Amino acid sequence: MSGNIITIDGPSGAGKSTIARLCAMRLGLRYLDTGAMYRAVTLHCMRKGIHLDQPKEIAGALESLVLRVELTLDGPMRVFLGDEEVTDKIRTIEVTRNIHYVADVMQVRNYLVEMQRKIGETGNLVTEGRDQGTLVFPNASLKVYMFATPEVRARRRFAELKQRGSDTTYEEVLEDVSKRDYLDMGRELGGLKKALDAVELDTSELSPDQVAESIVKLAKSRLKMQTRKIDKGALDAARAEEERRREGGK
């Protein structure tokens, strides 16, 4: 690894994607969206008509998978299956509903972890997920574990759903968040776990900008990194992209 790698792990709904993107922009690093990679494999399996409740079939689909990603400093990570860009197509409700089948298959996880590590060989990266600091990049320059109480994360999600006209109740959202935490922490493969050397950051009472600023300050003090000015248009685009992802149900 020739450059700094910053990992941001934490439970669903803690705001990892938004924060990781903002930090990458401030620090002039690339942003690796690991969730998009699992979404791409899911879309590939769906297109091939794979029975998603059959792990062996999912593993077999890797033989025909041609997955490529392009990382940039200011824009979202671009995702390709073969020569086709699928950056937007992986954000559908259907992909969201089926991704857990694919993410739990050992061969898929091994394939993508190897790919992620290959991307990280040149460093200069901010990456987020559940196992980035524990499994994928155990020697990362800076590890952050973000969290917020289930109630806070449920309120955030409930507010988003209400804005889109959903009749889902807060209690249903809270139940869903709690169930997701239980499943993520209990996963045998890539389960949610805080790295022993990770900095814990409670985001319950902080805005995305405040959280990102906290991480940027850590990077500046611990890694002697420099920040750069962010173009307002790029920042607005990043926030719009995150909202679009939420609407897709990530």
C-alpha positions in Angstrom: 0.0 0.0 0.0 1.6 3.2 -1.2 -0.9 5.7 0.1 -3.3 6.3 2.9 -6.5 4.2 3.3 -9.3 5.4 5.5 -12.0 2.8 6.4 -15.4 3.7 7.7 -17.5 0.8 9.1 -20.8 0.8 10.9 -24.4 -0.3 10.9 -27.0 0.4 8.3 -28.4 3.9 8.5 -25.4 5.5 10.2 -24.7 7.6 7.1 -21.5 5.9 6.0 -21.9 6.5 2.3 -22.5 10.2 2.6 -19.7 10.7 5.1 -17.2 8.6 3.2 -17.9 10.6 0.0 -17.6 13.9 1.8 -14.3 12.9 3.4 -12.9 11.7 0.1 -13.7 15.0 -1.5 -12.2 17.0 1.3 -9.0 15.0 1.4 -8.6 14.5 -2.3 -8.9 10.7 -2.1 -10.8 8.2 -4.1 -14.1 6.8 -2.8 -14.7 3.1 -2.9 -18.4 2.1 -2.7 -18.3 -1.5 -1.7 -22.0 -1.9 -1.6 -22.3 -1.0 -5.3 -20.0 -4.0 -6.0 -22.4 -6.4 -4.3 -25.3 -4.8 -6.1 -23.5 -5.3 -9.5 -23.1 -9.0 -8.8 -26.7 -9.2 -7.7 -27.8 -7.6 -11.0 -25.6 -10.0 -13.0 -27.2 -13.0 -11.3 -30.7 -11.7 -11.8 -30.0 -11.1 -15.5 -28.8 -14.7 -15.9 -31.9 -16.1 -14.3 -30.0 -17.6 -11.3 -32.1 -19.1 -8.5 -31.0 -16.6 -5.8 -31.9 -19.1 -3.0 -29.2 -21.4 -4.4 -25.7 -20.4 -3.2 -24.0 -22.8 -5.6 -25.7 -21.2 -8.6 -24.7 -17.8 -7.4 -21.1 -18.9 -7.0 -21.2 -20.4 -10.5 -22.3 -17.1 -12.0 -19.0 -15.6 -11.1 -17.4 -17.5 -14.0 -19.2 -15.3 -16.5 -18.9 -12.1 -14.4 -16.9 -9.2 -15.9 -17.1 -6.5 -13.2 -15.2 -3.2 -13.5 -15.3 -0.1 -11.4 -13.9 3.4 -12.0 -13.1 5.6 -9.0 -12.9 9.4 -9.3 -12.1 12.2 -6.9 -15.3 14.2 -7.1 -17.9 12.0 -8.8 -19.6 8.7 -7.8 -17.9 5.4 -8.5 -18.9 4.2 -11.9 -19.8 0.5 -12.2 -19.6 -1.7 -15.4 -20.8 -5.2 -16.3 -18.7 -6.0 -19.3 -18.8 -2.8 -21.5 -22.2 -1.7 -20.1 -22.3 1.0 -17.4 -24.8 -0.1 -14.7 -24.1 2.7 -12.1 -27.8 3.6 -12.1 -29.3 0.2 -12.9 -27.9 -1.4 -9.7 -30.0 1.0 -7.6 -33.4 -0.5 -8.3 -35.8 -1.9 -5.6 -35.4 -5.4 -7.1 -31.7 -5.4 -6.7 -32.1 -4.0 -3.1 -34.5 -6.8 -2.2 -32.1 -9.6 -3.5 -28.7 -8.4 -2.5 -28.6 -10.2 0.8 -28.7 -13.6 -1.1 -25.6 -12.7 -2.9 -23.7 -11.0 -0.1 -23.9 -14.1 2.1 -22.2 -16.4 -0.5 -18.6 -17.1 0.5 -17.3 -17.2 -3.1 -18.8 -13.8 -3.9 -17.4 -12.2 -0.8 -13.9 -13.7 -1.4 -14.1 -12.5 -5.0 -15.0 -8.9 -4.1 -12.7 -8.7 -1.1 -9.8 -9.6 -3.4 -11.0 -7.0 -5.9 -11.2 -4.4 -3.2 -7.7 -5.1 -2.0 -6.4 -4.9 -5.5 -8.0 -1.4 -5.8 -6.4 -0.4 -2.5 -2.9 -1.4 -3.5 -2.2 2.2 -4.6 -3.8 3.7 -1.5 -5.3 7.1 -1.5 -8.7 5.7 -0.7 -11.8 6.2 1.5 -13.9 3.0 1.8 -17.0 2.1 3.7 -18.9 -1.0 4.7 -19.2 -3.5 7.5 -15.8 -5.2 7.3 -13.4 -2.8 5.7 -11.3 -2.2 8.8 -11.4 -5.7 10.1 -11.2 -7.9 7.1 -10.5 -6.1 3.8 -7.9 -3.5 5.0 -6.7 -4.5 8.5 -3.6 -2.3 8.1 -5.5 0.8 7.0 -4.0 4.2 8.0 -7.1 5.3 9.8 -10.1 3.3 10.9 -13.4 4.8 11.9 -16.4 3.0 13.4 -19.6 5.1 13.0 -22.7 4.4 14.9 -26.0 5.9 16.0 -28.7 4.4 18.2 -31.3 2.3 16.5 -34.0 4.9 17.4 -32.0 7.7 15.8 -31.4 5.7 12.6 -35.0 4.7 12.5 -36.2 8.3 12.8 -33.9 9.3 10.0 -35.2 6.6 7.7 -38.8 7.2 8.8 -38.5 10.9 7.9 -37.1 10.0 4.4 -40.0 7.6 3.8 -42.6 10.1 4.9 -41.2 12.7 2.5 -41.8 10.1 -0.3 -45.4 9.5 0.8 -44.9 6.1 2.4 -47.5 5.0 5.0 -44.9 2.9 6.9 -45.0 3.5 10.7 -42.0 4.5 12.8 -42.5 1.3 14.8 -42.2 -0.8 11.6 -39.0 1.1 10.6 -37.5 0.6 14.0 -38.2 -3.1 13.9 -36.6 -3.3 10.4 -33.5 -1.4 11.6 -33.1 -3.7 14.7 -33.6 -6.8 12.6 -30.9 -5.6 10.1 -28.5 -5.0 13.0 -29.1 -8.4 14.4 -28.5 -10.0 11.0 -25.4 -7.9 10.1 -23.7 -8.6 13.5 -24.5 -12.3 13.3 -23.2 -12.8 9.7 -20.5 -15.5 9.6 -19.0 -13.8 6.5 -18.2 -10.1 6.8 -20.2 -9.5 9.9 -20.4 -6.1 11.4 -17.6 -5.7 13.9 -15.6 -2.8 15.2 -11.8 -3.1 14.6 -9.9 -2.9 17.9 -7.9 0.1 16.7 -10.9 1.9 15.2 -12.0 5.4 16.4 -15.6 5.2 17.6 -17.8 8.1 16.4 -21.4 8.5 17.6 -23.3 10.3 14.9 -26.6 10.4 16.7 -26.6 14.2 17.3 -24.4 15.2 14.4 -25.1 16.3 10.9 -23.2 14.6 8.0 -21.0 17.7 7.6 -20.1 17.6 11.3 -19.2 13.9 11.1 -17.2 14.4 8.0 -15.3 17.3 9.6 -14.5 15.2 12.6 -13.0 12.5 10.4 -11.1 15.0 8.3 -9.6 16.5 11.5 -8.5 13.0 12.6 -6.8 12.5 9.2 -5.1 15.8 9.4 -3.8 15.3 12.9 -2.9 11.6 12.7 -1.8 11.3 9.0 -0.7 14.8 8.4 -3.0 15.0 5.4 -4.0 18.2 3.7 -7.5 19.3 2.8 -8.7 20.9 -0.4 -11.5 23.2 -1.3 -14.6 21.5 -2.6 -16.5 22.8 -5.6 -20.0 23.6 -4.5 -21.5 21.9 -7.6 -19.6 18.7 -6.8 -20.8 18.8 -3.2 -24.4 19.3 -4.2 -24.1 16.5 -6.7 -22.7 14.2 -4.0 -25.7 15.0 -1.7 -28.1 14.5 -4.6 -26.6 11.1 -5.4 -26.9 10.0 -1.8 -30.6 11.0 -1.8 -31.1 9.0 -5.0 -29.5 6.0 -3.3 -31.8 6.2 -0.4 -34.8 6.4 -2.7 -33.5 3.1 -4.2 -33.6 1.5 -0.8 -30.0 1.0 -0.1 
